[in-house]
Amino acid sequence: MPAPEDHWLDEEAGPVVRPYALTRGRTRPAGEVLDLIALVTAVRGVEVDRVGLDPEHLALLSMCRLPASVADLAADLDLPLGVVQVLLADLRLLKLIAVHHPTPPAQLPDMQILREVADGLRRL
């Protein structure tokens, strides 16, 4: 039975785990920070050594069988974005996932050029 000061917890809530416990106190991912819209996929054909991987790591690997964005993974796991970024960085260091970054807007074609090409094609 919960203590009186824990009356806000109900029996169905289960144990409460603080986010920093999932990341072992780390607040920043190792390496570069992953964009919210970066697509993550599990690397196929790699033998996964489950020793040292937490259940959340394994859940992420399972979810990354198909490409998924970092934001979607955080939402699906119902974990804070920072926690998911740290866990994904762990998997990236183990070479279990591949991260595909979106094309920066500066590298996209100029809209005026695209309009001129479309206009030229219509005239043909």
C-alpha beads as a LAMMPS data file, in Angstrom:
LAMMPS data file: protein, C-alpha beads

124 atoms
123 bonds

1 atom types
1 bond types

-500.0 500.0 xlo xhi
-500.0 500.0 ylo yhi
-500.0 500.0 zlo zhi

Masses

1 110.0

Atoms # bond

1 1 1 0.000 0.000 0.000
2 1 1 1.434 3.410 -0.934
3 1 1 2.434 5.871 1.746
4 1 1 0.008 8.750 2.391
5 1 1 2.340 11.231 0.668
6 1 1 2.184 9.055 -2.494
7 1 1 -1.605 9.245 -2.762
8 1 1 -1.334 10.625 -6.317
9 1 1 -0.049 7.229 -7.503
10 1 1 -2.566 4.520 -8.174
11 1 1 -2.033 0.763 -8.143
12 1 1 -2.094 0.568 -11.955
13 1 1 0.672 3.134 -12.453
14 1 1 3.412 0.643 -11.665
15 1 1 6.919 1.689 -10.712
16 1 1 7.964 5.196 -11.638
17 1 1 11.400 5.440 -13.259
18 1 1 13.027 8.820 -13.607
19 1 1 14.327 9.646 -17.115
20 1 1 17.894 10.133 -15.914
21 1 1 17.866 6.574 -14.569
22 1 1 17.267 5.289 -18.112
23 1 1 20.308 7.193 -19.383
24 1 1 22.481 6.503 -16.323
25 1 1 22.558 10.197 -15.517
26 1 1 23.625 11.349 -18.982
27 1 1 21.797 14.382 -20.323
28 1 1 23.509 14.753 -23.706
29 1 1 23.982 12.148 -26.432
30 1 1 27.487 11.049 -27.351
31 1 1 28.460 12.545 -30.693
32 1 1 26.236 14.824 -32.697
33 1 1 22.729 15.641 -31.532
34 1 1 20.048 13.977 -33.634
35 1 1 17.497 16.195 -35.360
36 1 1 13.840 15.619 -34.541
37 1 1 13.164 14.725 -38.171
38 1 1 16.252 12.559 -38.713
39 1 1 15.230 9.076 -39.862
40 1 1 16.624 6.139 -37.948
41 1 1 16.822 2.553 -39.218
42 1 1 18.215 -0.589 -37.656
43 1 1 21.252 -1.966 -39.483
44 1 1 20.348 -5.301 -41.017
45 1 1 22.544 -8.352 -40.672
46 1 1 24.265 -7.173 -37.496
47 1 1 24.328 -9.585 -34.573
48 1 1 22.850 -7.802 -31.551
49 1 1 24.627 -8.566 -28.283
50 1 1 21.882 -8.008 -25.717
51 1 1 24.397 -7.732 -22.864
52 1 1 24.609 -4.113 -21.812
53 1 1 21.433 -3.102 -23.647
54 1 1 18.459 -1.939 -21.635
55 1 1 14.869 -2.855 -22.551
56 1 1 14.457 0.635 -23.995
57 1 1 17.421 0.074 -26.321
58 1 1 15.880 -3.168 -27.524
59 1 1 12.494 -1.504 -27.991
60 1 1 14.124 1.202 -30.113
61 1 1 15.888 -1.407 -32.236
62 1 1 12.618 -3.201 -32.794
63 1 1 10.854 0.025 -33.748
64 1 1 13.650 0.962 -36.166
65 1 1 13.139 -2.052 -38.420
66 1 1 11.331 0.447 -40.625
67 1 1 12.579 4.047 -40.887
68 1 1 11.225 6.242 -38.119
69 1 1 11.944 9.808 -37.086
70 1 1 13.495 10.597 -33.719
71 1 1 10.342 12.494 -32.719
72 1 1 8.106 9.535 -33.621
73 1 1 10.291 7.132 -31.644
74 1 1 10.099 9.360 -28.567
75 1 1 6.329 9.635 -28.904
76 1 1 5.845 5.900 -29.455
77 1 1 7.998 5.011 -26.436
78 1 1 6.358 7.755 -24.362
79 1 1 9.789 8.973 -23.254
80 1 1 11.260 12.478 -23.241
81 1 1 13.052 13.427 -26.439
82 1 1 16.385 13.931 -24.665
83 1 1 16.271 10.412 -23.251
84 1 1 15.568 8.910 -26.668
85 1 1 18.399 10.925 -28.206
86 1 1 20.841 9.551 -25.604
87 1 1 19.622 5.967 -26.134
88 1 1 19.855 6.313 -29.919
89 1 1 23.395 7.676 -29.569
90 1 1 24.283 4.526 -27.615
91 1 1 22.920 2.370 -30.433
92 1 1 24.739 4.462 -33.021
93 1 1 28.054 3.981 -31.193
94 1 1 27.443 0.218 -31.283
95 1 1 26.733 0.528 -35.045
96 1 1 23.277 -0.994 -34.584
97 1 1 21.397 1.891 -36.229
98 1 1 21.902 4.182 -39.194
99 1 1 20.844 7.822 -39.051
100 1 1 19.694 9.597 -42.203
101 1 1 19.704 13.374 -41.887
102 1 1 17.291 15.543 -43.866
103 1 1 18.664 17.752 -46.622
104 1 1 19.368 21.215 -45.208
105 1 1 17.237 23.969 -46.789
106 1 1 20.379 25.700 -48.073
107 1 1 21.131 22.677 -50.272
108 1 1 17.655 22.422 -51.758
109 1 1 17.124 23.787 -55.275
110 1 1 16.034 27.404 -55.569
111 1 1 12.250 27.719 -55.945
112 1 1 12.612 30.281 -58.760
113 1 1 14.674 27.819 -60.817
114 1 1 12.080 25.098 -60.243
115 1 1 9.284 27.445 -61.383
116 1 1 11.212 28.351 -64.535
117 1 1 11.807 24.670 -65.332
118 1 1 8.117 23.874 -64.791
119 1 1 7.093 26.821 -67.002
120 1 1 9.515 25.659 -69.694
121 1 1 8.099 22.146 -69.600
122 1 1 4.545 23.458 -69.918
123 1 1 5.509 25.416 -73.038
124 1 1 6.721 22.224 -74.759

Bonds

1 1 1 2
2 1 2 3
3 1 3 4
4 1 4 5
5 1 5 6
6 1 6 7
7 1 7 8
8 1 8 9
9 1 9 10
10 1 10 11
11 1 11 12
12 1 12 13
13 1 13 14
14 1 14 15
15 1 15 16
16 1 16 17
17 1 17 18
18 1 18 19
19 1 19 20
20 1 20 21
21 1 21 22
22 1 22 23
23 1 23 24
24 1 24 25
25 1 25 26
26 1 26 27
27 1 27 28
28 1 28 29
29 1 29 30
30 1 30 31
31 1 31 32
32 1 32 33
33 1 33 34
34 1 34 35
35 1 35 36
36 1 36 37
37 1 37 38
38 1 38 39
39 1 39 40
40 1 40 41
41 1 41 42
42 1 42 43
43 1 43 44
44 1 44 45
45 1 45 46
46 1 46 47
47 1 47 48
48 1 48 49
49 1 49 50
50 1 50 51
51 1 51 52
52 1 52 53
53 1 53 54
54 1 54 55
55 1 55 56
56 1 56 57
57 1 57 58
58 1 58 59
59 1 59 60
60 1 60 61
61 1 61 62
62 1 62 63
63 1 63 64
64 1 64 65
65 1 65 66
66 1 66 67
67 1 67 68
68 1 68 69
69 1 69 70
70 1 70 71
71 1 71 72
72 1 72 73
73 1 73 74
74 1 74 75
75 1 75 76
76 1 76 77
77 1 77 78
78 1 78 79
79 1 79 80
80 1 80 81
81 1 81 82
82 1 82 83
83 1 83 84
84 1 84 85
85 1 85 86
86 1 86 87
87 1 87 88
88 1 88 89
89 1 89 90
90 1 90 91
91 1 91 92
92 1 92 93
93 1 93 94
94 1 94 95
95 1 95 96
96 1 96 97
97 1 97 98
98 1 98 99
99 1 99 100
100 1 100 101
101 1 101 102
102 1 102 103
103 1 103 104
104 1 104 105
105 1 105 106
106 1 106 107
107 1 107 108
108 1 108 109
109 1 109 110
110 1 110 111
111 1 111 112
112 1 112 113
113 1 113 114
114 1 114 115
115 1 115 116
116 1 116 117
117 1 117 118
118 1 118 119
119 1 119 120
120 1 120 121
121 1 121 122
122 1 122 123
123 1 123 124
